[in-house]
Amino acid sequence: MKKNILLSVFTLLLLAVAMNACKSDPKQAEGTESAANEKGMVDPATRGQMDSEVPDDVANPEQAPGQLAITEEMRNKGFHKLLDGKWRNLADQSKVIEFRGTQIIYYENGKEVKNTSFEIDFTCANSPCKDIENRQPGWCMIEDGVCKTVTRLDMLYFIVQPADGSAGKTQYEKVKN
């Protein structure tokens, strides 16, 4: 009985030493990398090595090396999904805009006053955005032939201004349904 206990303790000690050796020997730890990565425990030094294995045909030139590409279509869908819905003007609470797909509907005191379409140009390369001097940083949104810059868009706020900076920013807050 005493031998069995000693043998069990010795076996556990050997296992602990072996596991510790695997952690410190990168060659033995390679097999555990994917499991550790799934748990978010990959060493930042090795994370870059794994990310750099992304094929060139997937890479997006606007992103840092090693990041997966986000296509224009993916960005557009995400942008529209976040933008869709009603937004209240913070300076004038009676003014609300509603985004539906590629349409913008303007409301004043609850009544529709304007309905127009818009398009997103993340690179600001399309007319009328491409030739603007002193263009403000952000994504470009073209509405009625006028280039505007989206300087903030998240679940709470949408901030836009003329791309040339000729007027101040218009700030909107998401209307909760």
Summary of the structure (lengths in Angstrom):
residues: 177
radius of gyration: 27.1
end to end distance: 70.7
largest distance: 89.7
contacts: 412
relative contact order: 0.09
helix: 33%
strand: 29%
